[in-house]
């Protein structure tokens, strides 16, 4: 059974850098790796991205598009999980919960929209970094409503709530200090993945 890893965190927390580092390192070690990203570049994911730059936006519509994009990609994701030993996703369910909670959407509503046939990660790697630190890593204006100061100020509380929900449901969540240099974050993430690859069984669908 493949290990499904979701790399989660706010914008500019280092997710893409970590995903690239994990894919390169694991591949170099002879591990077959698959890669996933949300929102996807498929039609529903592209529609979600386009709506996120429009104002006024409808939070419920954005949340439903996010869930629909995930549902739509399940056949592709299942194929990756059949072919690869490790599949790594740049954002997945946790970020959906947290971002839409910060947008006023009840996590129970979002969870219900993702129920039924959605593969949940075996482990979440959560990149923990303060919003001001993440903001210092970008030198351009916000490119969507998700990056505005008003919105990002609500994200820490939203993630805290959603992390507690997932842990309460038995999900495997690893917090990583994303203020560290990228090589240190990568080393911690690799250790977490290797530990779970060596485990006798994978839980697979814990929400």
Secondary structure, 3 states (H helix, E strand, C coil): CCEEEEEECCCCCCHHHHHHHHHHHHHHCCCCEEEEECCCCCHHHHHHHHHHCCCCCCHHHHHHHHHHHHHHCHHHHHHHHHHCCEEEEECCHHHHHHHHHHCCCCHHHHHHHCCCCCCCCCEEEEEECCHHHHHCCCCCCCCCHHHCHHHHCCHHHHHHHHHHHHHHCCCCEEEEECCCCHHHHHHHHHHHHHHHHCCCCCCCCCC
